[in-house]
Amino acid sequence: MYDAASSSQPDRFSKLPNLHKGKLTLPEPGAKGPRFQSGTGASPKVFQGSLASASEFPYIVGIVTSFQEGAYWYWYWCTGTIIAPNKVLTAAHCTADGPGTTRVLAGKDRLFDSNGQIIGGSGFVAEVGSTWTHQGWNITQQYADPKAPILDDVSVLTLKQNLPSEYKPVALSAQGDQRPYAAGTSAQIAGYGVTSSNDADPDSRLRKATVPMRSNADCAAGARYRADRMICAGSGTDTTPSSDTCAGDSGGPLLVNGVQVGITDWGFEPCGSSPGYYERLSYYSNAIKADLTRPKLINADWSGDGHTDLIGRDSAGNLQLYYGSGFANDGAGGFYYKQKINAGWSGFTRVFRVYNWNGDNKPSIIAMKPNGELYIYNTDGAGKFVGGARKIGTGWAGFTALMVTNNWLGNNRPSLMVRRSNGDLIRYTSNGAGGWENPSGTRIGTGWNGFNLFLTPGAWKGDGLEVLIGRTSKGLLRMYQSNGKGGWTNPSGTQIGSGWANYKSIMVPGDWNGDNMMDLLGVNSSNQMRLYTTNGHGQWLDASGKVISGGWGGFNPIF
């Protein structure tokens, strides 16, 4: 279990795929010129394959992540495939096994130049909003035993914006369909990987090759093979290397007649010395497609990788950032790395996060001084503060509760909700440009003095209508849902939980465990953090909760 009070972190950086040291400048999201890159020239390093054009594979994307550890910067990349306008399929180890800021790059023949920087001038850049990872991924076993089989290494990225229509989703092999896997069937591999195990050049051009499907008997020679969920392809041996996927190709497609039948996952070094191993999509197809219809949620993502992160203010007034890995079954409760991001916050009586306050789809921190002045601290969406503090209000000291909603009125503008001493509930909504739509506030309820804690999880029931949850002195949780027009669908409230009286802090920061459905986190009287999961539609999957971390007594608040 991860201990929040400890400075030690899981030793996982060295295990990241395709890791490079140095600062990588990530492009801002949006169109970058022509939809597809062209004229990238020939490469002398293609190993048993050929250069490909992104227009030939309009569903293939690059996935690039950059992060900072102390004074040092690192970055790595993988390949993925578009399966819906806002969904990208890839390997779990490409997204839930490292922190940082992630960009999805579409329409690129080549990702990086010779200096290790992303090539501009074409394509489209998208941000990641949330992620789904197969809950059976056995990353903990892999860390304990490097020879353990790699199981269920599958993820889907949900993008913050739809990709342009020129980027077409790939067809996926149907659940249970074994026809594409017959030994000897001609298959195609493609991706942005390097051309050999010893290739340090991050040039990363899109390449393709044709490989034969292998029999289960051939694949099982790898010892870690599981015939129900894996496939291998390629004819390479130690003495006669052949076409193969390599570092950077992870998460990319294995194709038969234009249908994706596998996800590039693992292999033996050097690349080309044995068949490559792929996740068998006929085993995972239904689980992957289930994510296409999950309700949208907004994760409390500070760094820009689509994973929920937590921030705690310690007794010295420092803000400590706890990166979420995006996968709670990782042996560390879903915590990846801790880093101090700022100091000097002791003088504020309230500190909390808000999303899209300025209409920029980025997180900010709002803080209140004892005299009631309200200040906002904006970020670049990649974990860095920008522009310094800006005062956005006065007279906020008299409220007995203050919370934030992301989209109370259905206009994608956040609101601050406050409770007066007489129990009135007042809404103040952003104008989407850093100011106020209703600077005098709008009363939306009375009689709210019966609650000692409030939660604003967003669309708790998965129907796009946001809710407010209050805790009573007896530890009951009552949910009140907005009708999206300023009123209520259930003005009397609905009880959704009991036994919450001993929790010092409760948070609903989006998805924590990696199933792309809303979770609740609570810090109890023993300073343990417990995880409670839901089905994304307001019903509990685990109403009993489980401990994922300890040592949270020194933080106030945690948000």
ABEGO torsion letter per residue (X at the ends): XBBAABABBBBAAAABBGBBBEBBBBBBBEBAEBABBBGAEBBAABBGBBBBBAAABAABBBBBBBBBBEABBBBBBBBBBBABAABBBBBAAAAAABBEBBBBBBGBABABBAAGBBBBGBEBBBBBABBBBBAABBAAAAAABAABBBBGBBBBBBBABBBBAABBBBBBBBBGBAAAABBGBBBBBBEABBABAABABAAGBBBBBBBBBBBAAAAAAAGABBAAABBBBEABBAABBBBBBBBGABGBBBBBGGBBABBBABBBOBBGABBBBBBBAAAAAAAAAAAAABBBBBBBBAAGAGBBBBBBBBAAGBBBBBBBAGBAAAGAGGBABBBBABBGAAABABBBBBBGAAGAGBBBBBBBBAAGBBBBBBBAGAGBBBGEBBBABBGAAABABBBBBABAAGAGBBBBBBBBAAGBBBBBBBAGAGBBABAAEBBABBGAAABABBBBAEBAAGAGBBBBBBBBAAGBBBBBBBAGAGBBABAAEBBABBGAAABABBBBAEBAAGAGBBBBBBBBAAGBBBBBBBAGAGBBABAAEBBABBGAAABOBBX
